[in-house]
Amino acid sequence: MSTIRIHGDGAADGRNSLYFLDFVQFRVQEELFRVPTIGFTIANPDFFYNLGTYSQQSNRELHDEVLELKKVSRAEFEGLLLVMYPFARTAQTYDEWLGALHLATLWDFADIRDKAISFISTTQEFKSMTPIDLVRFAKEYKVAVWLRDAYTQLVLGQSIDVDELRSSSRSKPLDWETISRLLQAQSLVNGSTSQVSPTAEKKSRESCEGCVNQADRSHCKTGYSPTYRCAVHPPAGAFINRVFRQEFVELGSELLVETPAAGERLATIGTSNDKFPDSAQTGPPAFHNDEAVFIASAILANSVIPCKMVNRTLKRCVYFSLNDKKRSAHGGRVDILPYSSQTFEWVKASHGRIPADRKPVEGGYEEDGRLLYHAAGVMIAS
């Protein structure tokens, strides 16, 4: 094979620093695969080092050898490659995405793992799982949001059948520690009330019954940062977060990430008066949309929903209901988040994904305890 040499600003050996792609060969169940290395190094820069193929001081070329992947099935590897190199098509089936998830979890390919989790969550195979099967599935693939959903379904059920939890008819039974924690969480939920009493609602934030340290509200009984969970009754998800907190922490779950200092609520401002809260208290408007718009949260019976508030609405704030898929106006209690450009910054969140170097400002939670954050979207008329 002849080589055509073109002079340019390439590497010392003549290779272009951007467009001289290395390839690697894998053997999986006696079948050979030859693919660019770049997909693996982008997914995890340390992949080949962790695989033990070469060290940083080595000059070995990966294309000179065949890397055998033991304990990896051909179907799993093909599923991963369909996501990593979607030339003809990407992964489409549940099994293909499950293979991608398995290897992405094994090899710490974070982006591919996130894509796989998102797709699998929409499949009929996933939706048809029983809560018990979902617990086992979530533990196997270390997905905190699946695990919490499964725990929530079990805790909110009529009763927890220990014999069923210990059954090994489908896969290994749940361990006794998990079962005991499920029973503990269900006891907490069943022993609580579902509505807020008028007296409790009138209490000021400083004397909130839900906080151990009533002076600064820095320690909430539900295990959360000092936000709205003391203003209304904590939902089931709050108890589950508290009981299974250590397990979620070990999974690196963002469900328990504390609100950063810049996002903590500086004051709680009610709208019981007809007059709009003083601007000295609320700070400047967060943004303008024909008129000044303030960041707020609507206090509902069993949830708190982030909303926007403008002068003309007085006591009413407008929020978007995820369940009803429509905007609603709330005339009850509203808390406004004092805004300051010194402590807050608007950033673009592509497809709802928050940049890795930014932390969201917590604005409320759904009835199941799932956290909600303040955000602003552009509505496009259809």
C-alpha positions as CSV (number, residue, x, y, z in Angstrom):
1,M,0.0,0.0,0.0
2,S,1.4,3.4,-1.0
3,T,1.4,6.4,1.2
4,I,0.6,9.9,0.0
5,R,2.4,12.5,2.2
6,I,0.8,15.9,2.5
7,H,2.8,18.6,4.4
8,G,0.9,20.4,7.1
9,D,0.7,21.1,10.8
10,G,0.2,17.6,11.9
11,A,1.9,15.6,14.7
12,A,5.6,14.9,14.8
13,D,5.0,11.6,13.0
14,G,3.0,13.2,10.3
15,R,-0.4,12.3,11.8
16,N,-3.1,14.9,11.9
17,S,-4.0,15.6,15.5
18,L,-7.8,15.5,14.8
19,Y,-8.4,13.2,11.9
20,F,-6.1,10.3,12.2
21,L,-8.5,7.8,13.8
22,D,-7.3,4.7,15.6
23,F,-9.2,1.4,15.4
24,V,-9.5,-1.4,17.9
25,Q,-10.5,-5.0,17.5
26,F,-12.6,-6.9,20.1
27,R,-13.4,-10.6,20.3
28,V,-16.7,-11.3,21.9
29,Q,-18.0,-14.9,21.9
30,E,-15.6,-15.9,19.1
31,E,-16.9,-13.0,16.9
32,L,-14.6,-10.1,15.9
33,F,-15.6,-6.4,16.0
34,R,-13.4,-3.6,14.6
35,V,-14.5,-0.1,15.5
36,P,-12.9,3.3,16.1
37,T,-11.4,3.8,19.6
38,I,-12.7,7.3,19.9
39,G,-16.2,6.2,20.9
40,F,-14.8,4.4,23.9
41,T,-12.4,7.1,24.9
42,I,-15.1,9.8,24.7
43,A,-17.4,7.7,26.8
44,N,-14.7,7.1,29.4
45,P,-11.1,8.4,28.8
46,D,-9.7,5.7,31.1
47,F,-11.5,2.8,29.5
48,F,-8.5,1.1,27.8
49,Y,-6.3,1.8,30.9
50,N,-9.0,0.2,33.1
51,L,-9.2,-2.7,30.8
52,G,-5.5,-3.3,31.4
53,T,-4.6,-3.1,27.7
54,Y,-1.8,-0.6,28.0
55,S,-0.3,2.0,30.3
56,Q,0.2,5.7,29.6
57,Q,3.9,5.1,29.0
58,S,3.2,2.4,26.5
59,N,3.6,2.9,22.8
60,R,1.6,-0.1,21.8
61,E,-0.9,0.4,19.0
62,L,-4.4,-1.0,19.8
63,H,-5.0,-2.0,16.2
64,D,-2.1,-4.4,16.4
65,E,-3.9,-6.8,18.8
66,V,-7.3,-8.3,19.5
67,L,-8.9,-7.5,22.9
68,E,-11.0,-10.3,24.2
69,L,-14.0,-9.3,26.3
70,K,-14.9,-12.1,28.6
71,K,-18.3,-12.3,30.4
72,V,-19.7,-10.0,27.7
73,S,-22.4,-11.4,25.3
74,R,-22.4,-10.5,21.6
75,A,-26.0,-9.1,22.0
76,E,-24.9,-6.8,24.8
77,F,-21.9,-5.5,22.8
78,E,-23.9,-5.0,19.7
79,G,-26.5,-3.0,21.7
80,L,-23.7,-0.8,23.1
81,L,-22.2,-0.2,19.6
82,L,-25.6,0.7,18.1
83,V,-25.8,3.6,20.6
84,M,-22.1,4.5,20.3
85,Y,-21.9,4.3,16.5
86,P,-25.4,4.8,15.1
87,F,-24.3,4.7,11.5
88,A,-27.1,2.6,10.0
89,R,-29.4,2.8,12.9
90,T,-29.4,3.3,16.7
91,A,-30.6,0.8,19.3
92,Q,-34.3,0.4,19.0
93,T,-35.5,-2.6,21.1
94,Y,-35.6,-3.1,24.8
95,D,-33.0,-5.9,24.6
96,E,-30.6,-3.7,22.6
97,W,-30.9,-0.8,25.1
98,L,-30.6,-3.2,28.0
99,G,-27.3,-4.5,26.6
100,A,-26.1,-0.9,26.3
101,L,-27.2,-0.2,29.9
102,H,-25.4,-3.3,31.2
103,L,-22.1,-2.4,29.6
104,A,-22.4,1.3,30.2
105,T,-22.9,0.6,33.9
106,L,-20.0,-1.9,33.9
107,W,-17.6,0.5,32.1
108,D,-18.8,3.8,33.5
109,F,-20.1,5.3,30.3
110,A,-22.3,8.0,31.9
111,D,-23.9,9.5,28.9
112,I,-24.8,6.2,27.2
113,R,-26.1,5.0,30.6
114,D,-28.4,8.0,30.9
115,K,-29.7,7.5,27.3
116,A,-30.4,3.9,28.0
117,I,-32.2,4.6,31.3
118,S,-34.4,7.2,29.5
119,F,-35.3,4.8,26.7
120,I,-35.9,1.7,28.9
121,S,-38.2,3.7,31.1
122,T,-40.6,4.2,28.2
123,T,-40.8,0.6,27.1
124,Q,-43.7,-1.8,27.8
125,E,-41.3,-4.4,29.2
126,F,-40.3,-1.9,31.9
127,K,-43.8,-0.6,32.6
128,S,-45.2,-4.1,33.0
129,M,-42.7,-4.9,35.8
130,T,-44.2,-5.5,39.3
131,P,-42.8,-3.3,42.1
132,I,-40.8,-6.2,43.4
133,D,-39.3,-7.0,40.1
134,L,-38.5,-3.3,39.6
135,V,-36.6,-3.2,43.0
136,R,-34.4,-6.1,41.8
137,F,-34.0,-4.6,38.4
138,A,-33.1,-1.1,39.8
139,K,-30.6,-2.6,42.3
140,E,-28.9,-4.7,39.5
141,Y,-28.4,-1.6,37.3
142,K,-28.0,0.9,40.2
143,V,-30.7,3.3,39.0
144,A,-31.8,5.3,42.0
145,V,-34.9,6.8,40.4
146,W,-36.2,3.4,39.4
147,L,-35.5,2.1,42.9
148,R,-37.3,5.0,44.6
149,D,-40.4,4.5,42.3
150,A,-40.5,0.8,43.2
151,Y,-40.2,1.6,46.9
152,T,-43.0,4.2,46.6
153,Q,-45.3,1.7,44.9
154,L,-44.7,-0.9,47.6
155,V,-45.0,1.6,50.5
156,L,-48.3,3.1,49.1
157,G,-49.8,-0.4,48.6
158,Q,-52.4,-1.8,50.9
159,S,-50.0,-4.0,52.8
160,I,-46.5,-5.4,52.3
161,D,-46.5,-9.1,51.9
162,V,-43.2,-10.3,53.4
163,D,-43.6,-13.8,51.9
164,E,-43.9,-12.3,48.4
165,L,-40.9,-10.1,48.9
166,R,-38.9,-13.1,50.0
167,S,-40.1,-15.3,47.1
168,S,-37.5,-16.5,44.7
169,S,-39.9,-17.5,42.0
170,R,-38.5,-15.0,39.5
171,S,-35.1,-14.0,40.8
172,K,-33.3,-13.7,44.1
173,P,-35.5,-12.5,47.0
174,L,-35.2,-9.1,48.6
175,D,-32.9,-9.0,51.6
176,W,-34.3,-8.6,55.1
177,E,-32.8,-5.1,55.6
178,T,-34.7,-3.8,52.5
179,I,-37.9,-5.4,53.7
180,S,-37.5,-4.0,57.2
181,R,-37.0,-0.5,55.8
182,L,-40.0,-0.8,53.5
183,L,-42.1,-1.7,56.5
184,Q,-40.7,1.2,58.4
185,A,-41.5,3.6,55.6
186,Q,-45.0,2.3,55.2
187,S,-45.5,2.7,59.0
188,L,-44.4,6.3,58.8
189,V,-46.7,7.0,55.8
190,N,-49.7,5.3,57.4
191,G,-49.2,7.0,60.7
192,S,-49.2,10.5,59.2
193,T,-52.0,12.7,58.1
194,S,-52.6,13.7,54.5
195,Q,-53.9,17.3,55.0
196,V,-52.5,20.3,56.7
197,S,-54.5,21.7,59.6
198,P,-55.5,25.4,59.4
199,T,-53.6,26.0,62.5
200,A,-50.4,24.5,61.1
201,E,-50.8,26.4,57.9
202,K,-50.9,29.7,59.8
203,K,-47.7,29.0,61.6
204,S,-44.8,31.1,60.6
205,R,-41.7,29.5,59.0
206,E,-39.7,30.2,62.2
207,S,-42.1,28.1,64.3
208,C,-42.6,25.4,61.7
209,E,-43.5,22.0,63.4
210,G,-41.5,20.0,60.9
211,C,-38.1,21.3,61.9
212,V,-35.8,20.2,64.7
213,N,-34.0,23.5,64.8
214,Q,-36.9,25.9,64.7
215,A,-34.6,29.0,64.9
216,D,-32.9,28.5,61.5
217,R,-34.8,25.6,60.1
218,S,-31.5,24.0,59.1
219,H,-32.5,20.4,60.0
220,C,-35.8,19.0,58.6
221,K,-37.3,15.8,60.0
222,T,-37.8,14.5,56.5
223,G,-34.1,14.8,55.8
224,Y,-34.3,17.6,53.3
225,S,-32.7,21.0,53.1
226,P,-34.8,23.9,54.6
227,T,-37.4,24.4,52.0
228,Y,-41.2,23.8,51.8
229,R,-41.5,20.4,53.2
230,C,-42.3,21.9,56.6
231,A,-45.0,24.1,55.3
232,V,-47.2,21.2,54.2
233,H,-47.4,17.6,55.1
234,P,-44.4,15.6,53.7
235,P,-45.5,13.2,50.9
236,A,-44.6,9.5,50.8
237,G,-41.5,10.2,48.8
238,A,-40.1,12.3,51.6
239,F,-40.3,9.4,54.1
240,I,-38.8,7.0,51.6
241,N,-35.9,9.4,51.0
242,R,-35.3,9.5,54.7
243,V,-35.5,5.7,55.4
244,F,-33.4,4.8,52.3
245,R,-31.2,7.8,52.4
246,Q,-27.9,5.8,52.7
247,E,-28.8,3.5,49.9
248,F,-29.5,6.5,47.6
249,V,-26.3,8.2,48.6
250,E,-24.3,5.1,47.7
251,L,-25.9,5.1,44.3
252,G,-24.8,8.7,43.8
253,S,-28.4,9.7,43.5
254,E,-29.3,13.4,42.7
255,L,-32.5,12.8,44.6
256,L,-30.8,13.9,47.8
257,V,-28.5,16.6,46.5
258,E,-28.7,19.6,48.9
259,T,-29.7,22.9,47.6
260,P,-26.5,25.0,47.3
261,A,-26.1,28.1,49.4
262,A,-27.0,30.4,46.5
263,G,-30.3,28.6,46.1
264,E,-31.5,28.6,49.6
265,R,-34.7,30.6,50.2
266,L,-33.7,33.8,51.9
267,A,-37.2,34.6,53.1
268,T,-40.8,33.4,52.8
269,I,-43.2,36.0,51.7
270,G,-47.0,35.4,52.0
271,T,-49.6,37.1,49.9
272,S,-52.4,37.2,52.4
273,N,-52.7,41.0,51.9
274,D,-54.3,42.5,48.8
275,K,-51.2,44.5,48.2
276,F,-48.4,43.0,46.1
277,P,-45.3,42.3,48.3
278,D,-42.8,45.1,48.7
279,S,-40.1,45.1,46.0
280,A,-37.5,45.7,48.7
281,Q,-38.4,42.2,50.1
282,T,-38.7,40.4,46.8
283,G,-35.7,41.9,45.1
284,P,-35.8,42.9,41.4
285,P,-37.9,40.9,39.0
286,A,-36.3,37.6,37.8
287,F,-37.2,38.6,34.2
288,H,-39.7,40.5,32.1
289,N,-42.4,39.1,29.9
290,D,-44.4,42.2,28.9
291,E,-44.3,43.0,32.6
292,A,-42.2,42.2,35.7
293,V,-42.1,38.5,36.5
294,F,-41.2,37.1,40.0
295,I,-40.2,33.5,40.9
296,A,-42.6,31.9,43.3
297,S,-44.0,28.6,44.5
298,A,-47.7,27.7,45.0
299,I,-48.4,26.0,48.3
300,L,-50.9,23.2,47.7
301,A,-52.4,20.6,50.0
302,N,-49.8,17.8,49.3
303,S,-47.3,19.5,47.0
304,V,-45.5,22.7,46.2
305,I,-45.4,23.8,42.5
306,P,-42.9,26.4,41.1
307,C,-44.8,29.2,39.5
308,K,-44.5,32.8,38.1
309,M,-46.1,35.8,39.7
310,V,-46.7,39.2,38.2
311,N,-48.1,42.5,39.6
312,R,-51.4,42.3,37.8
313,T,-52.3,38.9,39.3
314,L,-52.0,40.1,42.9
315,K,-52.5,37.0,45.0
316,R,-52.6,34.6,42.1
317,C,-49.6,32.8,40.6
318,V,-49.6,30.8,37.4
319,Y,-48.1,27.3,37.3
320,F,-47.9,24.5,34.8
321,S,-49.5,21.3,35.9
322,L,-47.5,18.2,34.8
323,N,-50.5,16.0,35.4
324,D,-53.1,18.1,33.6
325,K,-50.7,19.4,31.0
326,K,-52.1,22.9,31.3
327,R,-51.5,26.2,33.1
328,S,-53.5,26.8,36.3
329,A,-53.9,29.8,38.6
330,H,-53.4,29.5,42.3
331,G,-55.1,31.9,44.7
332,G,-53.9,30.4,48.0
333,R,-50.6,30.8,49.8
334,V,-47.7,31.8,47.5
335,D,-44.0,32.1,48.5
336,I,-41.8,34.4,46.5
337,L,-38.1,33.7,46.1
338,P,-36.2,36.9,46.5
339,Y,-34.0,37.3,43.4
340,S,-30.6,38.7,43.1
341,S,-28.3,38.6,40.1
342,Q,-25.4,38.3,42.6
343,T,-26.5,34.9,43.7
344,F,-28.6,33.5,40.8
345,E,-27.8,33.0,37.2
346,W,-30.0,31.9,34.3
347,V,-28.4,29.1,32.3
348,K,-29.6,27.2,29.2
349,A,-30.7,23.6,30.0
350,S,-30.7,21.7,26.7
351,H,-33.7,19.3,26.7
352,G,-34.1,19.9,30.4
353,R,-30.6,18.7,31.3
354,I,-28.9,21.0,33.7
355,P,-25.2,21.8,33.0
356,A,-22.9,19.7,35.1
357,D,-21.2,22.8,36.6
358,R,-24.5,24.3,37.8
359,K,-27.0,23.5,40.6
360,P,-30.7,24.1,40.2
361,V,-32.8,26.1,42.7
362,E,-35.4,23.9,44.4
363,G,-38.9,25.3,44.0
364,G,-41.1,22.5,45.3
365,Y,-42.1,18.9,45.0
366,E,-44.8,16.7,43.5
367,E,-47.2,14.6,45.6
368,D,-44.8,11.6,45.3
369,G,-41.9,13.6,46.7
370,R,-40.1,14.2,43.4
371,L,-38.3,17.5,43.5
372,L,-39.2,20.4,41.2
373,Y,-36.9,23.2,40.2
374,H,-37.4,26.8,39.1
375,A,-37.1,27.3,35.4
376,A,-38.3,29.4,32.5
377,G,-39.4,28.1,29.2
378,V,-40.4,29.6,25.8
379,M,-43.9,28.7,24.8
380,I,-44.2,28.2,21.0
381,A,-47.7,28.4,19.6
382,S,-48.7,25.4,17.5
